[in-house]
Amino acid sequence: MSTQAPWAARHGGPPGRSRAGWLVAVAVVWAVLLAGLAYASVRHGAPTVREQRDIAQAARVADRAIGELVAAAGPEALVELAAPRYDTGCRVSVLRYGTALDRVVTFRTRPDDASALLTGIADRLPASYRAGTHPGRGDSGPTLRADAGEFVGVHGGVTAPGVVELTASTGCRPPVAGFAGQAEPLIGLPIDAEPARPLTALHATGVTPGERVSVPCPGGGVARTARATGQVAAASPLAPAAPAGAVVVTDEPDLYAYRSGALSVVLRRSGDQVRVAVGTGCPAG
């Protein structure tokens, strides 16, 4: 008879149970390691697909797209650039917040010409944009969609008689510290003085300069919009703001828009306050 102790007495249990315990421990450690690596990759890893390029990189594409739209609209349309709109509450992933950017440009023309303006913009955009227009549904006007590249989309259309509004959207992107919400400072360019001229013609008081927004033009140069506000009598007409020879596009009690040479001028009234936006387009050619 063998005098050796059973395997379980010598090793603390059946061999199958011991191996199973080690396998469970290794699996747990491996799962924790993978989870840690995944978290670090999401938080700090370099982009692996193009739509992960950060908001600063995407913003340059959106700026370029708005410049292309301004150039495609031609010299006759009134142009007004809106300040960049940032959304810092979107999510790049489940674990990470990001920043999205919308850049908006509004064109004004005579009420019956907006659809033709939209079609002309689509036709004159670069072929790489694959721009197309589509009939509106119900009471909505025709729309435009285009691809500016780098996963930046262009969309919009006729929003009112004589009004075309188009937006370049980046979607949610990894943020860059200190980038979102930056506005272009006023540094004394010639256009900075232009918004005060129609307000002076209206005998406005308390004239206050506002923001200036710009985008690069595809053929060189820059398109800009500068703003200012002032107080006028609530019942006074806005028409005296336009100089002799101006081409009036919109003439309503609280909205007046005209072109004077290369300048697009839009005045909006709210009570006794008038806001004016003066814009320049892209050079012809």
Secondary structure as UniProt FT lines:
FT   HELIX           7..11
FT   HELIX           15..44
FT   HELIX           50..52
FT   HELIX           55..73
FT   STRAND          78..81
FT   STRAND          85..93
FT   TURN            94..95
FT   STRAND          96..108
FT   HELIX           111..113
FT   HELIX           114..124
FT   HELIX           127..129
FT   STRAND          132..134
FT   TURN            138..139
FT   STRAND          143..149
FT   TURN            150..151
FT   STRAND          152..160
FT   TURN            161..162
FT   STRAND          163..169
FT   TURN            177..181
FT   HELIX           190..193
FT   TURN            194..195
FT   HELIX           196..201
FT   TURN            202..203
FT   STRAND          205..216
FT   TURN            218..219
FT   STRAND          222..231
FT   TURN            234..235
FT   HELIX           239..241
FT   TURN            244..245
FT   STRAND          247..252
FT   TURN            253..254
FT   STRAND          255..260
FT   TURN            261..262
FT   STRAND          263..270
FT   TURN            271..272
FT   STRAND          273..280
//
